[in-house]
Amino acid sequence: MGGTEEEKHQKEEKHEKEEKNEKKEEDKAKEKKKDKKCKDEEAGEKKKKEKKNPEDKRDPQKLKLKLEKLDAKMQALVTKREEILKLLHEAEQIAKDSVTTQPAAATSS
């Protein structure tokens, strides 16, 4: 008889676990829908903000500001490019050195 009570208890636990899993899945689905709505709303806001004033193309102060921003970005890219070239040169030099030292080590054995 103790076995049947134990089986009932196990079935109840299993049922509770299944209910919890179902609730979790429902919550996840709700969160996904909510996230999608938020993203859609943000995209809609961005589209609204993207409308540009045609007078901005004729305003010298705003044009100068745009040029300064572009120059700053370009300078940052040039710096980054130089760093990458330096790393590339170092990596090639290390590869070249390892290739030249390997045959010498192999022949001296």
PyMOL commands that set and color helices and strands:
alter all, ss='L'
color gray80, all
select helices_A, chain A and resi 2-49+54-58+60-108
alter helices_A, ss='H'
color red, helices_A
deselect
rebuild
show_as cartoon
